Amino acid sequence: MLTIKKLKIQKKWRLPSLKFCLPLIATILLLWAQAALGQTTSNDSGEQLDTINTIWVLLAAFRVFFMNAGFGMLEAGFCRYKNAANILTKNLLVFAIATLAFWIFGFALMMGDSPINNILRLQGFFLDEGGFSNYNNYLIKFGKHIPLKATFLFQLVFAGTAATIVSGAVAERIKLKAFLWFSFFLVALSYPITGHWVWAPNGWLKQLGFVDFAGSTVVHAVGGMAALVGAWLLGPRKYRREEDRKMVSRYKDDGTRVPIRPHNLSMATLGCFILWLGWFGFNGGSLLKADPEQISHILLTTNIAAATGALTAALTTSKLKYFNNKPELSMIINGVLGGLVSITASSAYVELWAAAFIGMVAGRLVVLLVYLFNLWKIDDPVGAISVHLGCGIWGTLAVVLSNQNKLPCDQINAPLCNTNGLALIERSQQLGIQVFGLVAVLLFTFLFSWITWSILKARIGIRVSDEDELKGLDLQLHDVETYHGFRKEEV
């Protein structure tokens, strides 16, 4: 009888697993079939190649979309349980807001023929295909015949990621209405404008030779800068001081801070793994074509940078008294993400050893920046500013580690380049271009974010009341409890 029961239990658990795997198996078989057909008819039929490229870009977009789940789990896990539902609500609504903002305005400003012409002639808005002739010609030039709507979907998930970065840095004290309005303006105006500079065929930074393969600057540094300005204007989280029962800043006058612990590191770790998986679509899909050799290289450099980022963060925290000389899990998670952010700009161009080095620097940089931002009293519950802004800057500069024949000075007639065959001079020129582009993008993002946050602060307010912050935003703003029946006194 025991044997029969065991068999029944095993069968009960195996069937759902098989059903879960069927869509994945079907997708893999479809890709193999398309690839085989494309290889046999590649010289005769460009349509098959177009189909394969489009399928790959769409699958990559689906992975990047799934990163929203990773961000939600990571942010909710890193924050206190009494604000978990509020954070998850933001993560759901921010992508909905980003979709509408990018559809109405953002994509036209980012990939349209000319932002000024698009505004004056009202071209490209609501995905009007009449405003994208330059971009279509650009894709055709490089043999990437992808439908405009597929390109829009892929770019949309990137835009949503930039807005989601802000969510974690302003968590636990931001008004939902203020955050959603800022997200709309970021995705509708600021992100597309700087994205146009770097990624559009006629973008002025692109023509100068600035390189950002998948978004270390365009997505992560931009999102990190917007998050920095928001966290700075919001101020740090508060706690109730026991002596007088008043709500005061967690950063004390003597330089110490009241610790606010993550409520669920299991959830945060799950979020990290989801983001790690999603990054394969983030970087791999940015090639915009299904080239097996190049995609394999991109995915491998991406994974190596994440791995060395995690290990370096673990070793760094183990040697610092600030972290009690122990490997700190939240810092290891941010080490993984820092490595991923840093390799995003150069994953297609660097060798494997360079990817490992980029991840190592990122893992150490994340730990240092978290410490520094606490000294500067910039309260970032999840470390988003350190990961996305700090490592986004490092990743953009690390493009100079690219293979010699992949530097823009060897590929385009950039005005700031003066190719003479000397590797050191060419890399120095590339570094100068990268620094110049970074300053331009971050300065614009800082000014836009400061103006937008300041207007929202004056008009509707951006911070919740002390009472709401103390009791938790779940009950006060949403009238729900993520963990029903589980309430305790908390800072």
N, C-alpha and C positions, 0 to 999 in steps of 0.2 A: 504493500500500500504506500509506503514512504517513497519508493522508487517511482510509482505512477504520479504521485503528487509533484515530485521534483520535475518530472518530464513536462507536466502541465504548466508549471511555473515557468520553466525555461521557454516553452512555446509561447506563453503569454507575453513574455518580455521580448522575444525575438521578432515577432511580427510587426510591432510598431516601429522597431529599429529599421526593418527592411522597407517599410512604407516611407519612412523619413528619408531614406537614401535614394529612393526611386527617382525623385526629381533631379537630384545631383547626377545620378548615373545617366539619365536621359540627356541632360545638358552636355555631359562629357562626350557621349556618343554622337550627339548632334555636331559638336565642334569637330570631332575626329572625321566625321563624314564630310562636313563642309571643307575641312582642310585637305582631305584626300581628293575631293572633287576639284578643289581650287588648284591643287598641284598639277593635276592632269590636264587642266584646261586653262592654265594661267596665261598662256600665250595667245589663246584664241578668244577668251571671254573675260573681259574686265569686270563683268557683272558679278561673277562668282567671288572675285577678290573684294569687291565692294561689300558683298553680303557678309563675308568673313570679318572684314574690318568693322562693320557696323555691329555685328553680334558681339565682337570682343569689347567694343567701346560701351555697349549697353550693359554687358555683364559686369564690366568694371564700374559703371555708374551704379548698378545695384549694390555692389560691395561698398562703395563709398556712402551710399544712402544708409546702409546698415550700420555705418559708423555712428549714426545718430543714437542708436541703441547703446553703443559703447560709451558715448559721451554721457548719456543719461545715467547709466549704471555707475560710471566713474564719479560723476559729480554728486549724485545722491549718496553714494557710499562714503565719499570723503567728507560730507557735511553731516550735520546732526539729524537724528531721526525725525525731529519735530518739523523739519523743513523739507523732507524728502518728496512729498507730493507736490509741493510748490516747484521744486527743481524739475521734476518729471513733467509737470505741466508746461513749464517754459521750454523744455526740450521738444515737446510735441508741437507747441504753437509756433516756435521760432522757425521750424522748417516750413510750416504752412504759410507764415508771413513771408519768408524768403522766396517761396515759389511764386507768389503773386507779385512781389516787388521785382523779381528778376524777369518775370514774364512781361510785365507792363513796361518797365523802364530799363532794368539792368542789362539784359543781354544786348539790347540795341546800342546802349552806350559803350558796352565792352567790346563787342565783336562787329558792330556796324561799320559801314564804310567811313563815317566821320561822325563823332559825337555831336559836333556843332550842326552839321547838316541834318543829322537825324532829329535834333531838337527843332530846328527851324522848319524843316519839311515834314516833321512828324513821321519819319520813316523808321521802320524796324520795331516800333513799339507794338506790343501784343504779338510779337513774333511775325511781323509782316516781312515776308521774304524779299521784298523789294529793296530793303536797306542793307543787304548782306552780299552784294556782288563781289566785293574785294575778298571777303573771307571765303566764299565759294571758289573763286579763282585760286586762292592760296592753297586750299586743300587739293584742288586738281593738279596744281603745279608739283606737289610733292606726292602725287599718286594716292591720295587718301580721299576717295569718293564716299563721303559719309553724309547721309541726309541731315539737313539743317536741324530738324527736330531732335535727332539723336545727339547732335553736338550740343544743342540747348540743354537737354536732360543731363548730359555729362557735366557741362559747366554749372548747371544749377546746383548739383550736389556739392560742388566746390564752394559756391557762394554760401550755401547753407552752413557749411563747415566753418567759414569765417565768422558768421554770426553766432554760432554755437560756442565758439571759443570764449566769447565775451561772457556768456552765461555763467561759467564756473567762477570767474574772477569776481563777479558782483553778487554771488550767491548769498543767501540768508539775510539780506537786508534791502534788496532792490524792490521797488514797486513793479508789479507785473506790467501795468500799462506803460510805464516809462521804458522798461526793457523792450517791449514789443515795438514801440514807436522808434526807438533807436535802431533796432534790428532792421526795420523797414527802410529807414533812411540809409543805413550802412550798405544794404544789399542793392537798393535802388540807385544810389548815387556814388558813394565813396568807393566801395569795392570795385564797381565796374570801371570807374575812371582810371584808377591806378592799374587795374587789370588790362585795360586798353593800352596803356603805355608800354606794358611788358609783353603781352601775348598777341595783340591784334597785329595783322600784317603791316599796317602803317603806324604802329605805335612808336613814338619817338625814342623810348628807351631800347626797344627791340632793335631799331635801326642803328642805334649807337653801339650795339654789341652786348647789351645787358642780357644775362642768361639766368633763367629760373625755370628749369624743366617742368616741375609739377607743383610749384607754389610755396617754397620756403619763404619768399617775400610776399607774393601776391595774396596768398591765403593766410599763412601762419603769422608772419610778422605784422601784417595788417590787422588781423584779428587780435593779436597780442597787444598792439599799440592801442587799439580801441578799448581793450579790456583794462589796460594800465590807466588810461585817462578816466574811465568809469570808476575803477576801484579807488583812485586818488580823490575824485570829487565826492564819492560816497562816504569815504572815511571807513575806518576799521569797524569790525563787529564789536558789540558791547556785551557786558556781563553785569549782573547785579552784585554790587559790592556789599559784603555782609555787614560792615560797620553801620552804614546808613541806609542800606537797601536801595541805593540809587543805581541807575543804569549808567555805566561809565565805559570808556574805551578799554579794550583788552590790553592795550599797550600802556603800561604805567609810566609815571614820570621818572622813575629810577632806571628805566631802560628795559626792565623785564616785561614779560607778557603773560597773560593768563592763558594756559593751554586750552585749546578747543579741539577735542579728539574726533577723528572720523567715527561714524557710528557703525559702519559695516564694510570692513576691508575685503570681505569675500565678494561683495557686490562690486567694489572698486576694481578688484583684480579681474573679475569677469569682464568688466568694461574695458580694461587694458587689453585683454586677449582679443576682444571683438575689434578694437581699434587696430591692433596689430594685423589682424586678418584683413580688415578693410583697407589698410595702407597698400596692400598688394594691388588693389584696384586703383587706388589713388595714384600711385606711381606707374604701374604697368599700363593703365588705361591712357595715361598722358602721351604715350607714343602715338595714339590715334590710328594704329594699324596692328594687325595680328602677325607680327614678325616673330617667329618662335625664338630665334637666337637672341634678338635684342630684348624681348620680353623676359626671357630667362635670366639674362644678365641684370636687368633692372630689378627683378624680384629678389635675386640673390644679394645684390648690394644693399637693398632695402632691409633684408633680414639680418645681414651681418651687422649693419649699423645699429639696429635695435638690440641685438644680442650684446654687443660691446658696450652700448649705452647702459644696459641693465647691470652688467657685471661691474663696470666702473663706478656706477652709483652705489652699488652694494659695498665695494671696497672702500670708497670714499667715506661713507657714513660710518663704516667700521673703525675708521681711524680718527674720527672727530668727536671731541668731548660733547659738542653741542647735541649730538645724537646718541650720547651715552656709549660711544664706541661699539655700537651694534649695527648690523645691517638693517636699515629701516625700510619696511615694506613700501610705504607711500613714496619714498624717494626712489626705490627700485622701479616702481611703476612709472614715475616721471622720467627716470633714466631711459626706459624703453621708449617712451613717447618723445623724449628729447632726441634720441638717436634717429627715430623715424622722421621727425621734423627736419633735422639737419641734413639728412641724405636726400630729401625731397628735391632740392634744387639741382643736384648733380648725379642722381642715381643712374642716368643713362650714359654718363660721360666718364666716371671714375673707375679705376681698377678695384679689385676686391680689397687689397691692402689699404687703399685710400678710404674705402667705405668703413673698414674697421677703425681706422684712425679718427675719422669724422665722428663715429659713434662714441669712441672713448672720450674725446674732448667734450662732446655733448653731455655724457653722463656725469662728468665732473662739473661742467658749467651749470647744470640744473641745480645741483646741490649748493653750489656757491651762491647762485642767484636767489634761491629760496631764503638762504641765511641773510643776504644783503637786503632783500625786500622787507624782511621782518625788522631789520635794523632801521630801515627808512620808514617804517610804520605803514607800509602798503600791504593791506590785509587781503590775501588771495587764498581763499579756502582750498583750492585744488592745485595750486601751482601753475595755473594756465599761462600767466605772464612769463614766468621763467622758462617754461617749455616752449611756448609758441613764439614769443617775441625774442627772448634770448637765443634760443637754438635756431630760430628762423634767420636771425642775423648771421650767426656762425655758419649755418648751412649755405647761405647766399655767398659769403666770402670764400667758403671752401670749394667753390666752383673752380678756383685757380689750381686745384689739385687734379683737374681733368687731364685725360690723355692729351698729349701735345696736339694731335690732329683733330681734337674736338673743341679746341678753343675757338671762339668766334673770329679772332683775328686771322685764322686760317681758312675761314669759311665765307666771310662777307667783307665788303668794303666799308667797314665801320670808320667814321671820321676820326675817332680817337685812337685808332690802331695804326701802327706804322710797322708792318711786318718786315723783318730783316733776317729772319731765320734764327735769331738768338732766343732760346727758350726762356731765359730769365727775364728778358725785356718784354717778351710777349705776355708772360704771366703777370708781370708788374702792370702792364697796360690793362690786362683783364681785371686785376684787382682794383685798379683805379676806376674802371667802369662800374664794377660791382658796388664799390663804396658810393660813388656818385648816384647810382640808381637807388640804392637803399635810402640815402639821405632824402632824395626827392620824394620817394613813396612814403616814408615814415613821417616826414615833415607835413606833407599834405594830410595824411591820416590823423596825425596829432591835432592839427588845426581844425579839421572837419569834426573830429570826435569831441574836442573841447567845446566848440561852438554848439554842436547838437546837444550834448549832455547839459550844457549851461542853459540853453533855451528850455529844455525839458524840466530842468531843476526849477527855473523861474516860473514856468507856466503850470505844471501839474505836480511838481515835486518828484524826487527820484528815490527817496528813502522812506521806508515804513516807519511807523511810530515805535517808540521804545516799548510800549505795551505789546504790540504785535510781535516785535523781535523777541521779547522775553517769552511769551506764551507759545511762539512758533507760528510760522506762516501757514502751515497746513490748516489749523483750526481757524485762525484769524481771517485768512483770505479765501479759503476754499471750503471751510466747514467739513473737512474730512481728516481722518487719521490714517497715515500709511500703515501703522501698526496699531490696530484698534484695541483699546483696552490697556495699552502699555504706556503709562505716563509716569514720569518721575521728574524731580527737580533737576534742572539743568542750567548751566551758565548761559 
